[in-house]
């Protein structure tokens, strides 16, 4: 199955969430929500809907990129 160009694979999405400091429980919850259609990717419109979440994750990574406490 071909995926649209304006998508992010769930595997890459998960890496970003982990880097941003989501706990395992939160990671599973967010991943289920974004992959509710079982397509295996995040669509651009879903990304835009949750921009505040991604801005927060980005700020956490930029603030302390080597924080090993996030990697669990």
C-alpha positions as CSV (number, residue, x, y, z in Angstrom):
1,X,0.0,0.0,0.0
2,X,1.4,3.4,-1.0
3,X,1.3,6.1,1.7
4,X,0.7,9.8,0.9
5,X,3.6,12.1,0.7
6,X,2.4,14.3,3.6
7,X,2.8,11.6,6.3
8,X,5.2,10.5,9.0
9,X,5.8,6.8,9.5
10,X,4.6,5.6,13.0
11,X,8.1,4.3,13.8
12,X,9.7,7.8,13.2
13,X,6.8,9.4,15.1
14,X,7.5,7.1,18.1
15,X,11.2,8.1,18.1
16,X,10.2,11.8,18.3
17,X,7.8,11.2,21.1
18,X,10.4,9.3,23.1
19,X,13.0,12.0,22.5
20,X,10.5,14.5,23.8
21,X,10.2,12.7,27.1
22,X,6.9,10.9,26.9
23,X,6.6,8.1,29.4
24,X,6.0,4.6,28.2
25,X,2.3,4.8,29.1
26,X,1.8,8.2,27.4
27,X,3.7,7.0,24.3
28,X,1.4,4.0,24.0
29,X,-1.7,6.2,24.4
30,X,-0.5,8.8,21.9
31,X,0.6,6.2,19.4
32,X,-2.8,4.5,19.6
33,X,-4.6,7.8,19.1
34,X,-2.6,8.7,16.1
35,X,-2.7,5.3,14.5
36,X,-6.4,4.7,15.2
37,X,-7.0,3.8,11.6
38,X,-4.1,1.3,11.6
39,X,-2.5,3.0,8.5
40,X,0.9,3.0,10.0
41,X,1.6,6.7,9.6
42,X,0.6,10.1,10.9
43,X,-1.2,12.4,8.5
44,X,-0.4,16.1,8.1
45,X,-3.8,17.3,9.4
46,X,-3.4,15.2,12.6
47,X,0.0,16.7,13.0
48,X,-1.4,20.3,12.6
49,X,-4.1,19.5,15.1
50,X,-1.6,18.7,17.8
51,X,1.1,21.4,17.0
52,X,1.1,22.5,20.7
53,X,2.2,19.0,21.7
54,X,5.0,18.9,19.2
55,X,6.1,22.4,20.1
56,X,6.4,21.3,23.8
57,X,8.3,18.2,22.8
58,X,10.6,20.2,20.6
59,X,11.3,22.7,23.4
60,X,12.2,19.9,25.8
61,X,14.7,18.4,23.3
62,X,16.3,21.7,22.5
63,X,16.5,22.7,26.2
64,X,18.5,19.6,27.1
65,X,19.3,17.4,24.2
66,X,21.5,14.9,26.1
67,X,19.0,14.3,29.0
68,X,19.3,10.6,29.5
69,X,16.3,10.6,31.9
70,X,14.1,10.8,28.9
71,X,15.5,7.6,27.4
72,X,13.8,4.7,29.2
